[in-house]
Amino acid sequence: MKMLITLIGLVLILEGLPYVASPEAMQRWLRQLADMRPENLRVLGVFAMTAGFFLCYLALKSGLLG
């Protein structure tokens, strides 16, 4: 449970960095996202999830997490 909470905290930190570093660029990027077709967003989401699962798999198999 401790690792899960730590991972959620890290995700929130990484998600917040672009908003702190460059809020104007994030506003432009979010406008572009709003203009994208839902199908493209879905493909982007599937790609991100697959990459995330792959990274978790590699971390577990390589022994990085313990």
PDB file with SEQRES, HELIX, SHEET and CRYST1 records, atoms N, CA, C and O in Angstrom:
SEQRES   1 A   66  MET LYS MET LEU ILE THR LEU ILE GLY LEU VAL LEU ILE          
SEQRES   2 A   66  LEU GLU GLY LEU PRO TYR VAL ALA SER PRO GLU ALA MET          
SEQRES   3 A   66  GLN ARG TRP LEU ARG GLN LEU ALA ASP MET ARG PRO GLU          
SEQRES   4 A   66  ASN LEU ARG VAL LEU GLY VAL PHE ALA MET THR ALA GLY          
SEQRES   5 A   66  PHE PHE LEU CYS TYR LEU ALA LEU LYS SER GLY LEU LEU          
SEQRES   6 A   66  GLY                                                          
HELIX    1 AA1 LYS A    2  ALA A   21  1                                  20    
HELIX    2 AA2 PRO A   23  ASP A   35  1                                  13    
HELIX    3 AA3 PRO A   38  SER A   62  1                                  25    
CRYST1    1.000    1.000    1.000  90.00  90.00  90.00 P 1           1          
ATOM      1  N   MET A   1       0.826  -1.190   0.000  1.00  0.00           N  
ATOM      2  CA  MET A   1       0.000   0.000   0.000  1.00  0.00           C  
ATOM      3  C   MET A   1       0.876   1.262   0.000  1.00  0.00           C  
ATOM      4  O   MET A   1       0.549   2.273  -0.621  1.00  0.00           O  
ATOM      5  N   LYS A   2       1.996   1.162   0.719  1.00  0.00           N  
ATOM      6  CA  LYS A   2       2.904   2.301   0.792  1.00  0.00           C  
ATOM      7  C   LYS A   2       3.434   2.669  -0.603  1.00  0.00           C  
ATOM      8  O   LYS A   2       3.520   3.845  -0.956  1.00  0.00           O  
ATOM      9  N   MET A   3       3.787   1.637  -1.387  1.00  0.00           N  
ATOM     10  CA  MET A   3       4.310   1.895  -2.729  1.00  0.00           C  
ATOM     11  C   MET A   3       3.233   2.491  -3.625  1.00  0.00           C  
ATOM     12  O   MET A   3       3.528   3.371  -4.434  1.00  0.00           O  
ATOM     13  N   LEU A   4       1.993   2.031  -3.500  1.00  0.00           N  
ATOM     14  CA  LEU A   4       0.904   2.563  -4.311  1.00  0.00           C  
ATOM     15  C   LEU A   4       0.704   4.050  -4.036  1.00  0.00           C  
ATOM     16  O   LEU A   4       0.561   4.839  -4.970  1.00  0.00           O  
ATOM     17  N   ILE A   5       0.692   4.429  -2.794  1.00  0.00           N  
ATOM     18  CA  ILE A   5       0.523   5.842  -2.438  1.00  0.00           C  
ATOM     19  C   ILE A   5       1.703   6.665  -2.938  1.00  0.00           C  
ATOM     20  O   ILE A   5       1.527   7.787  -3.412  1.00  0.00           O  
ATOM     21  N   THR A   6       2.904   6.105  -2.833  1.00  0.00           N  
ATOM     22  CA  THR A   6       4.089   6.790  -3.347  1.00  0.00           C  
ATOM     23  C   THR A   6       4.004   6.979  -4.855  1.00  0.00           C  
ATOM     24  O   THR A   6       4.329   8.050  -5.368  1.00  0.00           O  
ATOM     25  N   LEU A   7       3.572   5.948  -5.562  1.00  0.00           N  
ATOM     26  CA  LEU A   7       3.447   6.050  -7.019  1.00  0.00           C  
ATOM     27  C   LEU A   7       2.396   7.073  -7.428  1.00  0.00           C  
ATOM     28  O   LEU A   7       2.602   7.830  -8.377  1.00  0.00           O  
ATOM     29  N   ILE A   8       1.279   7.101  -6.723  1.00  0.00           N  
ATOM     30  CA  ILE A   8       0.252   8.097  -7.023  1.00  0.00           C  
ATOM     31  C   ILE A   8       0.808   9.506  -6.788  1.00  0.00           C  
ATOM     32  O   ILE A   8       0.555  10.416  -7.577  1.00  0.00           O  
ATOM     33  N   GLY A   9       1.556   9.677  -5.714  1.00  0.00           N  
ATOM     34  CA  GLY A   9       2.186  10.967  -5.448  1.00  0.00           C  
ATOM     35  C   GLY A   9       3.146  11.376  -6.550  1.00  0.00           C  
ATOM     36  O   GLY A   9       3.159  12.534  -6.969  1.00  0.00           O  
ATOM     37  N   LEU A  10       3.945  10.436  -7.018  1.00  0.00           N  
ATOM     38  CA  LEU A  10       4.880  10.735  -8.106  1.00  0.00           C  
ATOM     39  C   LEU A  10       4.154  11.097  -9.393  1.00  0.00           C  
ATOM     40  O   LEU A  10       4.575  12.008 -10.106  1.00  0.00           O  
ATOM     41  N   VAL A  11       3.076  10.399  -9.693  1.00  0.00           N  
ATOM     42  CA  VAL A  11       2.294  10.714 -10.890  1.00  0.00           C  
ATOM     43  C   VAL A  11       1.739  12.133 -10.786  1.00  0.00           C  
ATOM     44  O   VAL A  11       1.785  12.888 -11.757  1.00  0.00           O  
ATOM     45  N   LEU A  12       1.219  12.498  -9.626  1.00  0.00           N  
ATOM     46  CA  LEU A  12       0.677  13.850  -9.454  1.00  0.00           C  
ATOM     47  C   LEU A  12       1.763  14.918  -9.601  1.00  0.00           C  
ATOM     48  O   LEU A  12       1.521  15.980 -10.176  1.00  0.00           O  
ATOM     49  N   ILE A  13       2.948  14.635  -9.084  1.00  0.00           N  
ATOM     50  CA  ILE A  13       4.064  15.581  -9.245  1.00  0.00           C  
ATOM     51  C   ILE A  13       4.402  15.748 -10.715  1.00  0.00           C  
ATOM     52  O   ILE A  13       4.523  16.871 -11.204  1.00  0.00           O  
ATOM     53  N   LEU A  14       4.556  14.625 -11.428  1.00  0.00           N  
ATOM     54  CA  LEU A  14       4.903  14.699 -12.844  1.00  0.00           C  
ATOM     55  C   LEU A  14       3.793  15.348 -13.673  1.00  0.00           C  
ATOM     56  O   LEU A  14       4.078  16.071 -14.628  1.00  0.00           O  
ATOM     57  N   GLU A  15       2.548  15.099 -13.319  1.00  0.00           N  
ATOM     58  CA  GLU A  15       1.435  15.717 -14.041  1.00  0.00           C  
ATOM     59  C   GLU A  15       1.393  17.227 -13.807  1.00  0.00           C  
ATOM     60  O   GLU A  15       0.994  17.980 -14.695  1.00  0.00           O  
ATOM     61  N   GLY A  16       1.794  17.667 -12.635  1.00  0.00           N  
ATOM     62  CA  GLY A  16       1.728  19.086 -12.305  1.00  0.00           C  
ATOM     63  C   GLY A  16       2.893  19.915 -12.817  1.00  0.00           C  
ATOM     64  O   GLY A  16       2.770  21.133 -12.946  1.00  0.00           O  
ATOM     65  N   LEU A  17       4.015  19.286 -13.109  1.00  0.00           N  
ATOM     66  CA  LEU A  17       5.204  20.022 -13.544  1.00  0.00           C  
ATOM     67  C   LEU A  17       4.972  20.920 -14.764  1.00  0.00           C  
ATOM     68  O   LEU A  17       5.367  22.086 -14.724  1.00  0.00           O  
ATOM     69  N   PRO A  18       4.358  20.440 -15.833  1.00  0.00           N  
ATOM     70  CA  PRO A  18       4.174  21.316 -16.998  1.00  0.00           C  
ATOM     71  C   PRO A  18       3.307  22.543 -16.706  1.00  0.00           C  
ATOM     72  O   PRO A  18       3.522  23.610 -17.280  1.00  0.00           O  
ATOM     73  N   TYR A  19       2.335  22.389 -15.820  1.00  0.00           N  
ATOM     74  CA  TYR A  19       1.469  23.517 -15.480  1.00  0.00           C  
ATOM     75  C   TYR A  19       2.237  24.590 -14.711  1.00  0.00           C  
ATOM     76  O   TYR A  19       1.966  25.781 -14.862  1.00  0.00           O  
ATOM     77  N   VAL A  20       3.187  24.168 -13.895  1.00  0.00           N  
ATOM     78  CA  VAL A  20       3.997  25.117 -13.129  1.00  0.00           C  
ATOM     79  C   VAL A  20       5.070  25.741 -14.013  1.00  0.00           C  
ATOM     80  O   VAL A  20       5.313  26.946 -13.946  1.00  0.00           O  
ATOM     81  N   ALA A  21       5.710  24.924 -14.837  1.00  0.00           N  
ATOM     82  CA  ALA A  21       6.832  25.383 -15.649  1.00  0.00           C  
ATOM     83  C   ALA A  21       6.400  26.289 -16.798  1.00  0.00           C  
ATOM     84  O   ALA A  21       7.087  27.261 -17.111  1.00  0.00           O  
ATOM     85  N   SER A  22       5.281  25.981 -17.423  1.00  0.00           N  
ATOM     86  CA  SER A  22       4.875  26.755 -18.601  1.00  0.00           C  
ATOM     87  C   SER A  22       3.351  26.712 -18.773  1.00  0.00           C  
ATOM     88  O   SER A  22       2.844  25.985 -19.627  1.00  0.00           O  
ATOM     89  N   PRO A  23       2.629  27.482 -17.970  1.00  0.00           N  
ATOM     90  CA  PRO A  23       1.164  27.429 -18.036  1.00  0.00           C  
ATOM     91  C   PRO A  23       0.592  27.879 -19.385  1.00  0.00           C  
ATOM     92  O   PRO A  23      -0.439  27.366 -19.821  1.00  0.00           O  
ATOM     93  N   GLU A  24       1.248  28.828 -20.043  1.00  0.00           N  
ATOM     94  CA  GLU A  24       0.741  29.307 -21.340  1.00  0.00           C  
ATOM     95  C   GLU A  24       0.820  28.208 -22.403  1.00  0.00           C  
ATOM     96  O   GLU A  24      -0.108  28.018 -23.190  1.00  0.00           O  
ATOM     97  N   ALA A  25       1.938  27.493 -22.409  1.00  0.00           N  
ATOM     98  CA  ALA A  25       2.090  26.396 -23.367  1.00  0.00           C  
ATOM     99  C   ALA A  25       1.081  25.286 -23.075  1.00  0.00           C  
ATOM    100  O   ALA A  25       0.550  24.674 -24.002  1.00  0.00           O  
ATOM    101  N   MET A  26       0.816  25.027 -21.811  1.00  0.00           N  
ATOM    102  CA  MET A  26      -0.170  24.004 -21.454  1.00  0.00           C  
ATOM    103  C   MET A  26      -1.565  24.407 -21.919  1.00  0.00           C  
ATOM    104  O   MET A  26      -2.333  23.559 -22.372  1.00  0.00           O  
ATOM    105  N   GLN A  27      -1.900  25.693 -21.813  1.00  0.00           N  
ATOM    106  CA  GLN A  27      -3.209  26.150 -22.298  1.00  0.00           C  
ATOM    107  C   GLN A  27      -3.337  25.920 -23.798  1.00  0.00           C  
ATOM    108  O   GLN A  27      -4.378  25.463 -24.272  1.00  0.00           O  
ATOM    109  N   ARG A  28      -2.281  26.235 -24.548  1.00  0.00           N  
ATOM    110  CA  ARG A  28      -2.307  25.991 -25.996  1.00  0.00           C  
ATOM    111  C   ARG A  28      -2.457  24.507 -26.293  1.00  0.00           C  
ATOM    112  O   ARG A  28      -3.231  24.117 -27.166  1.00  0.00           O  
ATOM    113  N   TRP A  29      -1.715  23.684 -25.565  1.00  0.00           N  
ATOM    114  CA  TRP A  29      -1.738  22.251 -25.785  1.00  0.00           C  
ATOM    115  C   TRP A  29      -3.122  21.679 -25.454  1.00  0.00           C  
ATOM    116  O   TRP A  29      -3.624  20.812 -26.169  1.00  0.00           O  
ATOM    117  N   LEU A  30      -3.730  22.165 -24.377  1.00  0.00           N  
ATOM    118  CA  LEU A  30      -5.060  21.677 -24.007  1.00  0.00           C  
ATOM    119  C   LEU A  30      -6.110  22.097 -25.030  1.00  0.00           C  
ATOM    120  O   LEU A  30      -7.060  21.355 -25.281  1.00  0.00           O  
ATOM    121  N   ARG A  31      -5.948  23.285 -25.626  1.00  0.00           N  
ATOM    122  CA  ARG A  31      -6.865  23.692 -26.702  1.00  0.00           C  
ATOM    123  C   ARG A  31      -6.730  22.751 -27.892  1.00  0.00           C  
ATOM    124  O   ARG A  31      -7.727  22.366 -28.503  1.00  0.00           O  
ATOM    125  N   GLN A  32      -5.498  22.383 -28.217  1.00  0.00           N  
ATOM    126  CA  GLN A  32      -5.281  21.447 -29.322  1.00  0.00           C  
ATOM    127  C   GLN A  32      -5.910  20.086 -29.017  1.00  0.00           C  
ATOM    128  O   GLN A  32      -6.490  19.458 -29.903  1.00  0.00           O  
ATOM    129  N   LEU A  33      -5.799  19.634 -27.778  1.00  0.00           N  
ATOM    130  CA  LEU A  33      -6.425  18.374 -27.384  1.00  0.00           C  
ATOM    131  C   LEU A  33      -7.939  18.444 -27.519  1.00  0.00           C  
ATOM    132  O   LEU A  33      -8.573  17.486 -27.963  1.00  0.00           O  
ATOM    133  N   ALA A  34      -8.515  19.574 -27.136  1.00  0.00           N  
ATOM    134  CA  ALA A  34      -9.965  19.734 -27.226  1.00  0.00           C  
ATOM    135  C   ALA A  34     -10.440  19.685 -28.677  1.00  0.00           C  
ATOM    136  O   ALA A  34     -11.580  19.305 -28.945  1.00  0.00           O  
ATOM    137  N   ASP A  35      -9.578  20.066 -29.602  1.00  0.00           N  
ATOM    138  CA  ASP A  35      -9.941  20.068 -31.022  1.00  0.00           C  
ATOM    139  C   ASP A  35      -9.717  18.717 -31.704  1.00  0.00           C  
ATOM    140  O   ASP A  35     -10.142  18.524 -32.843  1.00  0.00           O  
ATOM    141  N   MET A  36      -9.059  17.787 -31.023  1.00  0.00           N  
ATOM    142  CA  MET A  36      -8.783  16.479 -31.629  1.00  0.00           C  
ATOM    143  C   MET A  36     -10.052  15.624 -31.673  1.00  0.00           C  
ATOM    144  O   MET A  36     -10.953  15.765 -30.846  1.00  0.00           O  
ATOM    145  N   ARG A  37     -10.087  14.748 -32.652  1.00  0.00           N  
ATOM    146  CA  ARG A  37     -11.205  13.811 -32.758  1.00  0.00           C  
ATOM    147  C   ARG A  37     -11.121  12.786 -31.632  1.00  0.00           C  
ATOM    148  O   ARG A  37     -10.020  12.395 -31.244  1.00  0.00           O  
ATOM    149  N   PRO A  38     -12.256  12.343 -31.100  1.00  0.00           N  
ATOM    150  CA  PRO A  38     -12.243  11.354 -30.007  1.00  0.00           C  
ATOM    151  C   PRO A  38     -11.493  10.074 -30.355  1.00  0.00           C  
ATOM    152  O   PRO A  38     -10.863   9.470 -29.487  1.00  0.00           O  
ATOM    153  N   GLU A  39     -11.556   9.657 -31.617  1.00  0.00           N  
ATOM    154  CA  GLU A  39     -10.854   8.434 -32.010  1.00  0.00           C  
ATOM    155  C   GLU A  39      -9.348   8.584 -31.835  1.00  0.00           C  
ATOM    156  O   GLU A  39      -8.673   7.656 -31.389  1.00  0.00           O  
ATOM    157  N   ASN A  40      -8.823   9.755 -32.187  1.00  0.00           N  
ATOM    158  CA  ASN A  40      -7.382  10.004 -32.032  1.00  0.00           C  
ATOM    159  C   ASN A  40      -6.992  10.029 -30.558  1.00  0.00           C  
ATOM    160  O   ASN A  40      -5.938   9.520 -30.179  1.00  0.00           O  
ATOM    161  N   LEU A  41      -7.847  10.624 -29.732  1.00  0.00           N  
ATOM    162  CA  LEU A  41      -7.568  10.659 -28.293  1.00  0.00           C  
ATOM    163  C   LEU A  41      -7.573   9.246 -27.709  1.00  0.00           C  
ATOM    164  O   LEU A  41      -6.759   8.921 -26.845  1.00  0.00           O  
ATOM    165  N   ARG A  42      -8.494   8.416 -28.187  1.00  0.00           N  
ATOM    166  CA  ARG A  42      -8.563   7.044 -27.702  1.00  0.00           C  
ATOM    167  C   ARG A  42      -7.291   6.285 -28.067  1.00  0.00           C  
ATOM    168  O   ARG A  42      -6.749   5.557 -27.236  1.00  0.00           O  
ATOM    169  N   VAL A  43      -6.810   6.445 -29.290  1.00  0.00           N  
ATOM    170  CA  VAL A  43      -5.577   5.781 -29.715  1.00  0.00           C  
ATOM    171  C   VAL A  43      -4.405   6.275 -28.869  1.00  0.00           C  
ATOM    172  O   VAL A  43      -3.567   5.477 -28.449  1.00  0.00           O  
ATOM    173  N   LEU A  44      -4.339   7.566 -28.619  1.00  0.00           N  
ATOM    174  CA  LEU A  44      -3.282   8.126 -27.780  1.00  0.00           C  
ATOM    175  C   LEU A  44      -3.350   7.547 -26.368  1.00  0.00           C  
ATOM    176  O   LEU A  44      -2.317   7.233 -25.775  1.00  0.00           O  
ATOM    177  N   GLY A  45      -4.550   7.405 -25.834  1.00  0.00           N  
ATOM    178  CA  GLY A  45      -4.724   6.829 -24.504  1.00  0.00           C  
ATOM    179  C   GLY A  45      -4.298   5.373 -24.443  1.00  0.00           C  
ATOM    180  O   GLY A  45      -3.647   4.957 -23.485  1.00  0.00           O  
ATOM    181  N   VAL A  46      -4.659   4.599 -25.451  1.00  0.00           N  
ATOM    182  CA  VAL A  46      -4.261   3.187 -25.492  1.00  0.00           C  
ATOM    183  C   VAL A  46      -2.744   3.070 -25.585  1.00  0.00           C  
ATOM    184  O   VAL A  46      -2.139   2.221 -24.930  1.00  0.00           O  
ATOM    185  N   PHE A  47      -2.135   3.922 -26.398  1.00  0.00           N  
ATOM    186  CA  PHE A  47      -0.673   3.909 -26.510  1.00  0.00           C  
ATOM    187  C   PHE A  47      -0.021   4.240 -25.167  1.00  0.00           C  
ATOM    188  O   PHE A  47       0.934   3.576 -24.762  1.00  0.00           O  
ATOM    189  N   ALA A  48      -0.527   5.259 -24.478  1.00  0.00           N  
ATOM    190  CA  ALA A  48       0.042   5.652 -23.185  1.00  0.00           C  
ATOM    191  C   ALA A  48      -0.119   4.538 -22.156  1.00  0.00           C  
ATOM    192  O   ALA A  48       0.805   4.259 -21.392  1.00  0.00           O  
ATOM    193  N   MET A  49      -1.287   3.900 -22.135  1.00  0.00           N  
ATOM    194  CA  MET A  49      -1.507   2.797 -21.197  1.00  0.00           C  
ATOM    195  C   MET A  49      -0.579   1.626 -21.492  1.00  0.00           C  
ATOM    196  O   MET A  49      -0.014   1.032 -20.573  1.00  0.00           O  
ATOM    197  N   THR A  50      -0.421   1.294 -22.764  1.00  0.00           N  
ATOM    198  CA  THR A  50       0.455   0.185 -23.146  1.00  0.00           C  
ATOM    199  C   THR A  50       1.897   0.476 -22.744  1.00  0.00           C  
ATOM    200  O   THR A  50       2.591  -0.394 -22.219  1.00  0.00           O  
ATOM    201  N   ALA A  51       2.342   1.710 -22.995  1.00  0.00           N  
ATOM    202  CA  ALA A  51       3.700   2.087 -22.596  1.00  0.00           C  
ATOM    203  C   ALA A  51       3.863   2.013 -21.077  1.00  0.00           C  
ATOM    204  O   ALA A  51       4.898   1.565 -20.584  1.00  0.00           O  
ATOM    205  N   GLY A  52       2.852   2.450 -20.343  1.00  0.00           N  
ATOM    206  CA  GLY A  52       2.906   2.390 -18.881  1.00  0.00           C  
ATOM    207  C   GLY A  52       2.962   0.967 -18.363  1.00  0.00           C  
ATOM    208  O   GLY A  52       3.757   0.655 -17.476  1.00  0.00           O  
ATOM    209  N   PHE A  53       2.113   0.091 -18.918  1.00  0.00           N  
ATOM    210  CA  PHE A  53       2.144  -1.309 -18.514  1.00  0.00           C  
ATOM    211  C   PHE A  53       3.488  -1.944 -18.843  1.00  0.00           C  
ATOM    212  O   PHE A  53       4.016  -2.725 -18.052  1.00  0.00           O  
ATOM    213  N   PHE A  54       4.042  -1.615 -19.997  1.00  0.00           N  
ATOM    214  CA  PHE A  54       5.338  -2.160 -20.391  1.00  0.00           C  
ATOM    215  C   PHE A  54       6.437  -1.707 -19.432  1.00  0.00           C  
ATOM    216  O   PHE A  54       7.285  -2.507 -19.038  1.00  0.00           O  
ATOM    217  N   LEU A  55       6.424  -0.431 -19.056  1.00  0.00           N  
ATOM    218  CA  LEU A  55       7.427   0.069 -18.108  1.00  0.00           C  
ATOM    219  C   LEU A  55       7.283  -0.594 -16.744  1.00  0.00           C  
ATOM    220  O   LEU A  55       8.284  -0.928 -16.110  1.00  0.00           O  
ATOM    221  N   CYS A  56       6.055  -0.787 -16.290  1.00  0.00           N  
ATOM    222  CA  CYS A  56       5.841  -1.491 -15.018  1.00  0.00           C  
ATOM    223  C   CYS A  56       6.350  -2.927 -15.100  1.00  0.00           C  
ATOM    224  O   CYS A  56       6.988  -3.421 -14.170  1.00  0.00           O  
ATOM    225  N   TYR A  57       6.064  -3.588 -16.211  1.00  0.00           N  
ATOM    226  CA  TYR A  57       6.542  -4.964 -16.414  1.00  0.00           C  
ATOM    227  C   TYR A  57       8.070  -5.014 -16.366  1.00  0.00           C  
ATOM    228  O   TYR A  57       8.651  -5.874 -15.703  1.00  0.00           O  
ATOM    229  N   LEU A  58       8.709  -4.092 -17.071  1.00  0.00           N  
ATOM    230  CA  LEU A  58      10.175  -4.077 -17.074  1.00  0.00           C  
ATOM    231  C   LEU A  58      10.727  -3.818 -15.674  1.00  0.00           C  
ATOM    232  O   LEU A  58      11.712  -4.436 -15.269  1.00  0.00           O  
ATOM    233  N   ALA A  59      10.099  -2.911 -14.941  1.00  0.00           N  
ATOM    234  CA  ALA A  59      10.571  -2.612 -13.594  1.00  0.00           C  
ATOM    235  C   ALA A  59      10.439  -3.829 -12.686  1.00  0.00           C  
ATOM    236  O   ALA A  59      11.334  -4.114 -11.890  1.00  0.00           O  
ATOM    237  N   LEU A  60       9.327  -4.544 -12.805  1.00  0.00           N  
ATOM    238  CA  LEU A  60       9.135  -5.720 -11.971  1.00  0.00           C  
ATOM    239  C   LEU A  60      10.088  -6.846 -12.342  1.00  0.00           C  
ATOM    240  O   LEU A  60      10.641  -7.499 -11.457  1.00  0.00           O  
ATOM    241  N   LYS A  61      10.286  -7.082 -13.621  1.00  0.00           N  
ATOM    242  CA  LYS A  61      11.146  -8.173 -14.071  1.00  0.00           C  
ATOM    243  C   LYS A  61      12.632  -7.884 -13.868  1.00  0.00           C  
ATOM    244  O   LYS A  61      13.432  -8.810 -13.729  1.00  0.00           O  
ATOM    245  N   SER A  62      13.000  -6.616 -13.852  1.00  0.00           N  
ATOM    246  CA  SER A  62      14.419  -6.289 -13.695  1.00  0.00           C  
ATOM    247  C   SER A  62      14.839  -6.205 -12.235  1.00  0.00           C  
ATOM    248  O   SER A  62      16.030  -6.130 -11.930  1.00  0.00           O  
ATOM    249  N   GLY A  63      13.868  -6.217 -11.338  1.00  0.00           N  
ATOM    250  CA  GLY A  63      14.195  -6.130  -9.927  1.00  0.00           C  
ATOM    251  C   GLY A  63      14.388  -4.729  -9.418  1.00  0.00           C  
ATOM    252  O   GLY A  63      14.912  -4.543  -8.320  1.00  0.00           O  
ATOM    253  N   LEU A  64      13.981  -3.735 -10.180  1.00  0.00           N  
ATOM    254  CA  LEU A  64      14.140  -2.344  -9.747  1.00  0.00           C  
ATOM    255  C   LEU A  64      13.273  -1.996  -8.542  1.00  0.00           C  
ATOM    256  O   LEU A  64      13.589  -1.077  -7.786  1.00  0.00           O  
ATOM    257  N   LEU A  65      12.200  -2.717  -8.371  1.00  0.00           N  
ATOM    258  CA  LEU A  65      11.268  -2.400  -7.282  1.00  0.00           C  
ATOM    259  C   LEU A  65      11.477  -3.271  -6.055  1.00  0.00           C  
ATOM    260  O   LEU A  65      10.610  -3.327  -5.184  1.00  0.00           O  
ATOM    261  N   GLY A  66      12.576  -3.928  -5.976  1.00  0.00           N  
ATOM    262  CA  GLY A  66      12.815  -4.697  -4.761  1.00  0.00           C  
ATOM    263  C   GLY A  66      13.373  -5.989  -5.056  1.00  0.00           C  
ATOM    264  O   GLY A  66      13.637  -6.771  -4.143  1.00  0.00           O  
TER     265      GLY A  66                                                      
END                                                                             
